[in-house]
Amino acid sequence: MTEKTAYIVGTFDTKSDELKFVRDLITEQGIKSVTIDLGTSSKTGSDQADVSATEVAVNHPGGIDAVFTGDRGSAVAAMAEAFKNYLVKQNDLKGVIGFGGSGGTALISPAFQQLPIGVPKIIVSTIASGNIAPYVGASDICMMYSITDISGLNPILEQVLSNAAHALCGMIANRYIPEQSLKPVVGLTMFGVTTTCVEQVKSHLEPDNQCLVFHATGTGGQTLEKLVDNGLLTGVIDVTTTEVADHLMGGILSAGEGRLDSFIRNKTPYVGSCGAIDMVNFGAHSTVPEKYADRLFYEHNPQITLMRTTAAENARMGRWIGNKLNKFKAPSRFLIPLEGFSALDKEGQNFYDREANEAFIQALEEATTSSATVIVKLPCHINDPAFAKAIADNYIELIN
């Protein structure tokens, strides 16, 4: 049986005392530790760590000279890439912990993000009380605020580091490994305005399938696709592609340009739809870009303002999605509800706009040239029971 090993990561040129403190706490719990130096101040590396910075840097495609540039910004970015390549090769890794300020967190987090979901990962950071989305991404990283700067041990920081170290030990020693379900695992995307549809699809697929629902908030779409890349999903029902609208129009819930790319990399069965592409998400109304001042808005709550997409924007989304579908490795279906794409896009509701929807449909059909993708148009609203049944039926046919 592989020994349980905790990897302790940081820059020994500035945080050696803190790293050794955490190492000793973990070792006292009977868990093997490996310390890794990610300092970029010298090519000679540190003799205080089990793995020197030079040993990590050689994992950069450009070698150690690409890492030790003498410029802090480029050196940190290059070391982050080298560390990603290094960490994924470690077969005895059972958990990781690292800490730092904004630079250290940016250095550590990309490698932590690529570790499988379920592997314990903790970052103690001076920026953990701010916007941590770029550092956590679509992973299950635990971020802990350091309270004081990580610049020498003190009674407050020692308490925080002790809690983090012992939390990691508990996660490693008591990690729960769920039994693999004999049921196929289906990933579904949902938004508040498509909840009715997704809940009905689930009722059709359960109990023969295990359904995992992801909130289409940018991170939700990224997480779903990470599971596709990890081979953990049998298939995907992507009802809610609203993240594409935010990506193309500058909303706050974008999943990035890579949305749908996991299906280009993998042969995962895919049934998609255009749920909530009628809207772009912004924060409070005062945060909406000036260029959109004359648009149609709906205040979802004081913190979220929704903007109705235009015909031109819908056409742009249709082309974008169609071009992605053309590259899919597995056969796919894309279902379109002709009577509206969300709870707000329905006759009598704020965002009802058939002309805008038709622009999306036309652009999608023109852009989708692959015979492996079947586009199905249905005379119903996205939240109608008939549409949910059609989604489920098409998925079952595709799987079979």
C-alpha positions in Angstrom: 0.0 0.0 0.0 1.4 3.5 -0.9 2.3 5.5 2.1 0.1 8.5 2.7 2.2 11.6 1.9 1.5 15.3 2.5 3.2 17.7 0.2 4.1 21.0 1.8 4.7 23.8 -0.7 6.1 27.3 -0.6 9.0 29.6 -1.2 11.8 28.6 1.2 13.7 31.8 0.5 11.0 33.9 2.3 8.9 31.4 4.3 11.1 28.6 5.5 10.2 29.0 9.2 6.5 28.7 8.4 7.0 25.7 6.1 9.1 23.9 8.7 6.5 24.6 11.4 3.7 23.0 9.2 6.0 20.1 8.3 6.7 19.3 12.0 3.0 19.5 12.9 2.1 17.0 10.1 4.9 14.7 10.9 3.8 14.5 14.6 0.5 13.1 13.3 2.3 10.1 11.8 1.9 11.3 8.2 4.9 11.4 5.9 5.8 14.9 4.6 7.6 16.2 1.5 8.6 19.8 1.4 8.9 21.6 -1.9 10.7 24.9 -2.6 9.2 27.1 -5.2 11.5 30.1 -4.6 12.6 31.9 -7.8 15.5 34.0 -6.3 18.3 31.6 -7.1 19.1 28.7 -9.5 21.0 27.0 -6.7 17.8 26.1 -4.9 17.3 25.5 -1.2 18.9 22.8 0.8 16.2 23.2 3.4 13.5 21.5 1.3 13.2 17.9 0.3 12.7 19.0 -3.3 14.6 22.1 -4.4 13.3 24.8 -6.6 15.8 23.7 -9.3 14.3 20.2 -9.3 10.9 21.7 -9.9 12.1 24.2 -12.5 13.5 21.5 -14.8 9.8 20.5 -15.4 9.3 23.7 -17.4 9.3 23.1 -21.2 12.0 25.8 -21.5 14.1 24.4 -18.7 15.5 26.2 -15.6 16.6 29.3 -17.6 12.9 29.9 -18.4 12.1 30.0 -14.7 15.1 31.9 -13.1 14.8 35.0 -15.3 15.6 37.6 -12.7 12.2 39.2 -13.3 9.8 38.3 -10.5 6.6 38.4 -12.6 7.9 36.1 -15.4 9.7 33.9 -12.9 6.6 33.3 -10.8 4.5 32.5 -13.9 7.1 30.1 -15.2 7.6 28.4 -11.9 3.8 27.9 -11.6 3.9 26.1 -15.0 6.8 24.0 -13.9 5.1 23.1 -10.6 2.0 22.0 -12.5 4.1 19.6 -14.6 5.9 18.4 -11.5 3.0 17.8 -9.1 0.9 15.7 -11.5 3.7 13.1 -11.7 3.8 12.4 -7.9 2.1 9.0 -7.3 2.4 9.1 -3.5 0.6 12.4 -3.1 -2.4 12.1 -0.7 -2.8 15.8 0.1 -1.2 19.2 -0.4 -0.8 22.4 1.6 0.7 25.7 0.6 0.7 29.3 1.6 1.7 32.8 0.6 0.6 36.2 -0.4 -0.8 37.1 -3.8 2.3 35.9 -5.6 2.7 32.7 -3.7 -1.0 31.9 -4.1 -0.9 32.5 -7.8 2.2 30.3 -8.0 0.7 27.3 -6.1 -3.0 27.3 -7.1 -2.8 26.3 -10.8 -1.1 23.0 -9.8 -3.6 22.4 -7.0 -6.5 23.0 -9.4 -5.4 20.2 -11.7 -5.4 17.6 -9.0 -8.4 15.3 -9.0 -11.5 16.3 -7.0 -11.3 14.7 -3.6 -7.6 15.0 -3.1 -7.2 17.3 0.0 -5.8 20.7 -0.9 -5.4 23.7 1.4 -4.0 27.1 0.7 -3.4 29.6 3.6 -3.3 33.0 2.0 -3.3 36.7 2.8 -5.9 37.2 0.0 -8.3 34.4 1.1 -10.9 36.9 2.3 -11.2 38.6 -1.2 -12.1 37.3 -4.6 -10.6 33.8 -4.6 -12.4 32.6 -7.8 -9.2 32.8 -9.9 -7.3 30.7 -7.4 -9.9 28.0 -6.6 -11.3 27.7 -10.2 -13.3 24.6 -10.7 -11.5 22.6 -8.0 -12.2 21.8 -4.3 -9.3 23.8 -2.9 -9.9 25.0 0.7 -8.7 28.6 1.2 -7.9 29.8 4.7 -7.3 33.5 5.5 -3.9 33.9 7.3 -5.1 36.9 9.4 -1.6 38.3 9.6 0.9 38.5 6.8 2.9 35.3 6.3 6.1 37.0 7.2 7.5 35.2 10.3 5.8 33.2 12.9 3.7 34.8 15.6 1.0 33.5 18.0 -1.9 34.3 15.6 -0.3 32.9 12.5 0.8 29.8 14.4 -2.9 29.1 15.3 -4.0 29.5 11.7 -1.2 27.3 10.3 -1.8 24.7 13.0 -5.5 24.5 12.1 -4.7 24.2 8.4 -2.0 21.5 9.0 -4.3 19.4 11.3 -7.2 19.8 8.9 -5.0 18.4 6.1 -4.0 15.5 8.4 -7.6 14.8 9.2 -8.6 14.9 5.5 -5.7 12.5 4.6 -6.3 10.1 7.4 -10.0 10.0 7.1 -10.6 10.5 3.4 -13.9 9.2 2.3 -13.8 7.2 -0.9 -17.4 6.6 -2.1 -18.4 3.4 -3.6 -18.6 3.6 -7.4 -22.2 3.8 -8.5 -23.3 1.1 -10.8 -25.6 3.7 -12.4 -24.5 5.8 -15.3 -23.6 9.4 -14.1 -25.2 12.2 -16.0 -24.1 15.9 -15.7 -26.8 18.6 -16.2 -26.5 22.4 -16.3 -29.2 24.5 -14.6 -30.0 28.1 -13.9 -32.9 29.5 -11.8 -34.8 30.2 -15.0 -34.3 26.7 -16.4 -34.8 24.8 -13.1 -38.3 23.5 -14.0 -36.9 21.9 -17.2 -33.9 20.3 -15.4 -35.9 19.0 -12.5 -38.3 17.3 -15.0 -35.4 15.8 -17.0 -34.0 14.4 -13.8 -37.4 12.8 -13.0 -37.3 11.0 -16.3 -33.8 9.7 -15.9 -33.8 8.7 -12.3 -33.6 6.1 -10.8 -31.7 4.5 -13.7 -29.1 7.2 -13.8 -27.3 9.2 -11.1 -27.8 12.9 -12.0 -25.3 15.6 -11.0 -26.6 19.2 -11.5 -24.2 22.1 -12.0 -25.2 25.7 -11.5 -24.3 27.6 -14.8 -22.4 30.3 -13.0 -19.1 30.1 -15.0 -17.4 27.9 -12.4 -20.3 25.5 -12.7 -19.7 24.9 -16.4 -15.9 24.6 -15.8 -16.5 22.0 -13.1 -18.8 19.9 -15.3 -16.2 19.9 -18.0 -13.4 19.0 -15.6 -15.4 15.9 -14.7 -15.8 15.1 -18.4 -12.0 15.4 -18.8 -11.5 13.1 -15.7 -13.8 10.5 -17.2 -16.3 10.7 -14.4 -19.4 11.4 -16.4 -21.2 8.9 -18.7 -22.9 11.8 -20.6 -24.0 15.4 -20.4 -27.3 17.2 -20.8 -26.2 20.8 -21.2 -29.6 22.4 -20.9 -28.3 25.8 -19.8 -25.6 27.3 -22.0 -26.0 30.8 -20.7 -22.3 31.0 -19.8 -21.7 31.5 -23.5 -23.7 34.7 -23.4 -21.7 36.1 -20.5 -18.4 35.1 -22.2 -19.2 36.8 -25.5 -20.9 39.9 -24.1 -18.8 40.5 -21.0 -21.0 39.2 -18.3 -19.8 38.1 -14.8 -20.7 34.4 -15.1 -18.5 33.4 -18.0 -16.9 30.0 -18.2 -14.4 31.3 -20.7 -13.5 30.5 -24.3 -12.9 26.9 -23.4 -16.6 26.2 -22.7 -17.6 23.0 -24.6 -13.9 22.1 -25.3 -14.0 19.0 -23.1 -16.4 17.4 -25.7 -13.8 18.2 -28.4 -11.2 16.3 -26.3 -13.4 13.4 -25.2 -16.0 11.1 -26.8 -18.7 12.0 -24.2 -22.3 11.8 -25.4 -23.8 15.3 -25.4 -27.3 16.7 -25.5 -27.4 20.5 -25.4 -29.9 23.3 -25.5 -30.0 27.1 -25.4 -31.2 27.6 -21.9 -31.0 31.2 -20.6 -28.9 32.5 -23.6 -31.5 35.3 -23.7 -29.7 37.0 -20.8 -26.3 38.3 -19.8 -25.5 38.6 -16.1 -24.1 41.7 -14.4 -23.7 42.8 -10.8 -25.7 45.6 -9.3 -27.2 47.9 -12.0 -24.5 50.5 -11.4 -21.9 48.0 -12.6 -23.4 47.5 -16.1 -21.0 48.8 -18.8 -21.9 52.2 -20.2 -22.2 50.8 -23.7 -25.3 48.8 -22.6 -27.1 51.8 -21.0 -30.0 51.7 -23.4 -30.7 48.0 -23.2 -33.6 46.0 -21.6 -32.8 44.9 -18.1 -34.4 42.8 -15.4 -33.3 43.1 -11.7 -33.0 39.5 -10.5 -31.9 40.8 -7.1 -30.0 43.9 -5.8 -26.7 42.2 -6.7 -27.6 40.7 -10.1 -28.9 42.5 -13.1 -29.9 40.6 -16.2 -29.7 42.1 -19.7 -31.7 40.8 -22.6 -29.6 39.7 -25.6 -30.3 41.1 -29.0 -30.8 39.4 -32.3 -27.2 40.2 -33.3 -25.8 38.8 -30.1 -27.9 35.7 -30.4 -26.6 35.1 -33.9 -23.1 35.5 -32.6 -23.8 32.8 -30.0 -25.4 30.5 -32.6 -22.2 30.7 -34.7 -20.0 30.2 -31.7 -21.8 27.1 -30.5 -22.2 25.7 -34.0 -18.4 26.0 -34.6 -17.8 24.1 -31.3 -20.3 21.4 -32.2 -18.6 20.7 -35.5 -15.5 19.6 -33.6 -17.2 17.2 -31.1 -15.7 13.7 -31.1 -19.0 11.9 -30.3 -22.4 12.2 -31.9 -24.5 15.0 -30.2 -28.0 16.5 -30.2 -29.0 20.1 -29.7 -32.6 20.7 -28.9 -34.3 24.1 -29.4 -37.5 25.2 -27.7 -39.2 27.5 -30.2 -41.5 29.2 -27.6 -38.7 30.5 -25.4 -35.3 29.9 -23.9 -35.9 30.7 -20.2 -38.6 31.6 -17.6 -38.3 35.2 -18.6 -38.4 34.5 -22.3 -42.0 33.6 -22.6 -45.0 35.3 -24.0 -46.1 38.0 -21.5 -42.7 38.0 -19.7 -40.0 40.6 -19.8 -37.5 39.0 -22.2 -39.9 37.5 -24.7 -38.4 38.2 -28.2 -39.0 35.7 -31.0 -37.0 37.7 -33.5 -33.9 37.4 -31.3 -34.4 33.7 -30.8 -34.9 33.1 -34.5 -31.5 34.8 -35.1 -29.9 32.3 -32.8 -31.6 29.4 -34.5 -30.7 30.5 -38.0 -27.1 31.1 -37.1 -26.7 27.8 -35.3 -28.2 25.9 -38.2 -25.9 27.6 -40.7 -22.8 27.2 -38.6 -23.4 23.5 -37.7 -22.1 21.5 -40.7 -21.1 18.3 -39.0 -23.4 15.3 -39.7 -22.6 14.0 -36.2 -24.8 16.8 -34.6 -28.6 16.6 -34.9 -30.5 19.8 -34.3 -34.0 19.3 -33.1 -36.6 22.1 -33.0 -39.7 21.7 -30.8 -42.9 23.8 -30.6 -42.7 24.3 -26.9 -41.1 26.4 -24.2 -38.0 25.2 -22.5 -39.8 24.6 -19.2 -42.7 22.7 -20.7 -43.0 19.1 -19.7 -42.9 18.0 -23.4 -39.5 19.6 -23.9 -38.0 18.0 -20.8 -39.3 14.6 -22.0 -37.8 15.2 -25.4 -34.4 16.1 -23.8 -34.5 12.9 -21.8 -35.6 10.7 -24.7 -32.9 12.1 -27.0 -30.3 11.5 -24.3 -31.4 7.9 -23.9 -31.4 7.3 -27.6 -27.9 8.8 -27.9 -26.5 6.7 -25.1 -28.0 3.5 -26.5 
